[in-house]
Amino acid sequence: MRAPRLRLTSAAILASIAGFVALELPAMLLYPGGTWFDTRARGHRFWQNFLCDLEWRVALNGQPNPVGSRLAQAAVLVLTLGLAPFWIAVGGLLRERGRLAASVRLLGLVATAGTVAVTLMPSDRFGTLHGAAVLTSGVPGLTAAALAVVGLLLAGPRPRIEGWLGAAMLSFATVNFVLYAAHYLAGVEGTPLVPMMQKMALFFLLAWMAGVAVRTRALRREKAPH
């Protein structure tokens, strides 16, 4: 990618992270309460509530959540849209491995489109369709992440930081995906471990996105004319 495009890509990733945080924090504060494990809980429980819980128009404790639900949905949508430039940027860091870079970009963008569908189909109104969309988008997303991690860890000393951030995200996301799939497909009883894994995967995803954005910006400086 050319230097101006690298700058825009990096800025778009960082903007999506900032937008997500700016919208998600008030959504957490406004959430009336209730989790899948304790419907009587008051307020947001960081380690027990799923991200999609905050998108419910009526919270799990039965109280209305009109403003917070819209903020939460907007937050996840902003972050999801930021995954498109993120996967493009990851492919740019793997430019010396043409086929691998192309596979990461393609699978990542497919997963991004699927995650948009997940966001627009909250579980309180779409039920099983929400879960099906999570699983459908999760497979290409995890595959793209796995290929990207391998490529970044083998790309040399500088991209390895991004590789290890991606590996941490992939580890938590895989556990979360397996537990979610077991609950959805086999009826295995859910546990608080699932939202905990989701939060850890989210943390490392944000860190990975930020690391890739910073690396992409550095690449822009290297390509800029002197």
C-alpha positions as CSV (number, residue, x, y, z in Angstrom):
1,M,0.0,0.0,0.0
2,R,1.1,3.6,-0.6
3,A,2.0,5.9,2.2
4,P,-1.3,7.9,2.2
5,R,-3.4,4.8,2.2
6,L,-1.4,3.3,5.0
7,R,-2.0,6.5,7.0
8,L,-5.8,6.3,6.4
9,T,-5.9,2.6,7.2
10,S,-4.0,3.1,10.5
11,A,-6.3,6.1,11.4
12,A,-9.4,4.1,10.7
13,I,-8.4,1.3,13.0
14,L,-7.5,3.6,15.9
15,A,-10.7,5.6,15.4
16,S,-12.8,2.4,15.6
17,I,-11.1,1.4,18.9
18,A,-11.7,4.9,20.3
19,G,-15.3,5.0,19.1
20,F,-16.0,1.6,20.6
21,V,-14.6,2.6,24.0
22,A,-16.4,5.9,24.0
23,L,-19.8,4.2,23.2
24,E,-19.4,1.0,25.3
25,L,-18.5,2.6,28.6
26,P,-21.7,4.6,28.9
27,A,-23.6,1.6,27.7
28,M,-22.2,-0.4,30.6
29,L,-23.0,2.4,33.1
30,L,-26.6,2.5,31.8
31,Y,-27.2,-1.2,31.8
32,P,-30.0,-1.8,34.4
33,G,-28.8,-5.3,35.4
34,G,-29.2,-9.0,35.1
35,T,-26.9,-11.8,33.8
36,W,-27.6,-15.2,32.4
37,F,-26.4,-16.6,35.7
38,D,-28.2,-14.1,38.0
39,T,-31.1,-12.2,36.7
40,R,-31.4,-10.3,39.9
41,A,-28.0,-8.7,39.6
42,R,-28.0,-4.9,39.7
43,G,-26.0,-2.9,37.1
44,H,-23.4,-4.2,34.7
45,R,-21.2,-7.1,35.7
46,F,-18.1,-6.9,33.6
47,W,-17.0,-10.5,33.9
48,Q,-20.6,-12.0,33.8
49,N,-22.4,-10.0,31.1
50,F,-21.8,-10.8,27.4
51,L,-21.4,-7.9,25.1
52,C,-24.7,-8.7,23.4
53,D,-26.5,-8.5,26.8
54,L,-26.0,-4.7,26.7
55,E,-27.8,-4.6,23.4
56,W,-31.1,-5.8,24.8
57,R,-33.9,-3.2,24.8
58,V,-35.1,-4.8,28.0
59,A,-32.3,-5.9,30.3
60,L,-32.1,-9.4,31.7
61,N,-33.5,-8.2,35.0
62,G,-36.7,-7.1,33.2
63,Q,-36.0,-3.3,33.3
64,P,-36.0,-1.2,30.1
65,N,-32.7,-0.3,28.5
66,P,-33.6,2.0,25.6
67,V,-30.5,4.3,25.4
68,G,-27.9,1.9,26.7
69,S,-28.9,-0.8,24.2
70,R,-28.5,1.5,21.2
71,L,-25.1,2.8,22.5
72,A,-24.0,-0.8,22.9
73,Q,-25.1,-1.8,19.4
74,A,-23.4,1.2,17.9
75,A,-20.2,0.5,19.8
76,V,-19.9,-3.1,18.5
77,L,-20.8,-2.0,15.0
78,V,-18.1,0.7,15.1
79,L,-15.5,-1.8,16.3
80,T,-16.7,-4.4,13.7
81,L,-16.4,-1.9,10.8
82,G,-12.8,-1.2,12.1
83,L,-12.0,-4.9,11.5
84,A,-12.1,-4.3,7.7
85,P,-9.1,-1.9,7.6
86,F,-7.5,-4.1,10.3
87,W,-7.5,-7.2,8.2
88,I,-6.3,-5.2,5.2
89,A,-3.4,-3.8,7.3
90,V,-2.5,-7.3,8.6
91,G,-2.3,-8.4,5.0
92,G,0.0,-5.5,4.3
93,L,2.4,-6.6,7.1
94,L,2.5,-10.0,5.4
95,R,3.1,-8.6,1.9
96,E,6.2,-10.8,1.4
97,R,3.9,-13.9,1.8
98,G,1.5,-13.2,-1.1
99,R,-0.9,-16.1,-0.8
100,L,-1.0,-16.0,3.0
101,A,-1.7,-12.3,3.0
102,A,-4.5,-12.7,0.5
103,S,-6.0,-15.6,2.5
104,V,-5.9,-13.5,5.7
105,R,-7.6,-10.5,4.0
106,L,-10.3,-12.6,2.4
107,L,-11.2,-14.7,5.4
108,G,-11.0,-11.6,7.7
109,L,-13.3,-9.6,5.5
110,V,-15.8,-12.5,5.3
111,A,-15.8,-12.7,9.1
112,T,-16.2,-8.9,9.3
113,A,-19.3,-9.1,7.1
114,G,-20.7,-11.9,9.3
115,T,-20.0,-10.0,12.5
116,V,-21.9,-7.0,11.1
117,A,-24.9,-9.4,10.8
118,V,-24.4,-10.6,14.4
119,T,-24.5,-7.0,15.6
120,L,-27.6,-6.1,13.6
121,M,-29.4,-9.3,14.9
122,P,-29.3,-8.9,18.7
123,S,-30.2,-12.1,20.6
124,D,-33.2,-10.6,22.4
125,R,-35.0,-10.2,19.0
126,F,-33.4,-12.8,16.8
127,G,-32.8,-15.6,19.2
128,T,-31.2,-18.6,17.5
129,L,-30.3,-16.6,14.4
130,H,-28.0,-14.5,16.5
131,G,-26.2,-17.6,17.7
132,A,-26.0,-19.1,14.2
133,A,-24.5,-15.9,12.9
134,V,-21.9,-15.9,15.7
135,L,-20.8,-19.5,14.8
136,T,-20.8,-18.8,11.1
137,S,-18.7,-15.7,11.3
138,G,-16.4,-17.2,14.0
139,V,-15.0,-19.9,11.8
140,P,-13.5,-17.7,9.1
141,G,-12.5,-15.1,11.8
142,L,-10.5,-17.6,13.8
143,T,-9.0,-19.1,10.7
144,A,-7.9,-15.6,9.5
145,A,-6.4,-14.9,13.0
146,A,-4.5,-18.2,13.1
147,L,-3.0,-17.6,9.6
148,A,-2.1,-14.1,10.5
149,V,-0.5,-15.1,13.8
150,V,1.7,-17.7,12.0
151,G,2.7,-15.2,9.4
152,L,3.5,-12.4,11.8
153,L,5.6,-14.6,14.1
154,L,7.6,-15.8,11.1
155,A,7.9,-12.4,9.5
156,G,10.9,-11.2,11.4
157,P,11.7,-9.6,14.8
158,R,9.6,-6.4,14.3
159,P,6.1,-7.9,13.6
160,R,6.5,-10.5,16.3
161,I,4.9,-8.2,19.0
162,E,1.8,-8.1,16.8
163,G,2.1,-11.8,16.4
164,W,2.1,-12.5,20.1
165,L,-0.8,-10.1,20.7
166,G,-2.7,-12.0,18.0
167,A,-1.8,-15.4,19.6
168,A,-3.1,-14.3,23.0
169,M,-6.4,-13.1,21.4
170,L,-6.7,-16.3,19.4
171,S,-6.2,-18.4,22.5
172,F,-9.0,-16.8,24.5
173,A,-11.3,-16.4,21.4
174,T,-10.9,-20.1,20.6
175,V,-11.8,-21.2,24.1
176,N,-14.8,-18.8,24.1
177,F,-15.9,-20.1,20.7
178,V,-15.7,-23.7,21.7
179,L,-17.7,-23.1,24.9
180,Y,-20.3,-21.1,23.1
181,A,-20.6,-23.7,20.3
182,A,-21.0,-26.4,22.9
183,H,-23.8,-24.5,24.6
184,Y,-25.5,-23.6,21.3
185,L,-25.2,-26.9,19.5
186,A,-25.1,-29.5,22.3
187,G,-27.1,-27.8,25.0
188,V,-24.2,-27.8,27.4
189,E,-25.0,-25.5,30.3
190,G,-23.2,-22.2,30.1
191,T,-20.9,-21.0,32.8
192,P,-19.5,-17.5,33.7
193,L,-16.2,-18.7,32.1
194,V,-17.8,-17.9,28.7
195,P,-18.2,-14.2,29.2
196,M,-14.9,-14.0,30.9
197,M,-13.2,-15.6,27.9
198,Q,-15.1,-13.1,25.7
199,K,-13.8,-10.1,27.7
200,M,-10.2,-11.4,27.6
201,A,-10.4,-12.0,23.8
202,L,-11.8,-8.5,23.4
203,F,-9.0,-7.0,25.4
204,F,-6.3,-8.6,23.3
205,L,-8.2,-7.9,20.1
206,L,-8.2,-4.2,20.9
207,A,-4.5,-4.4,21.8
208,W,-3.8,-6.4,18.6
209,M,-5.7,-3.9,16.5
210,A,-3.8,-1.0,18.1
211,G,-0.4,-2.7,17.6
212,V,-1.1,-3.4,13.9
213,A,-2.3,0.2,13.4
214,V,1.0,1.5,15.0
215,R,3.1,-0.9,12.9
216,T,1.2,0.2,9.8
217,R,1.9,3.9,10.6
218,A,5.6,3.1,11.0
219,L,5.5,1.4,7.7
220,R,4.0,4.5,6.2
221,R,7.0,6.6,7.5
222,E,9.4,4.1,5.9
223,K,7.7,4.4,2.6
224,A,7.3,8.2,2.7
225,P,9.7,10.1,0.5
226,H,12.7,11.7,2.2
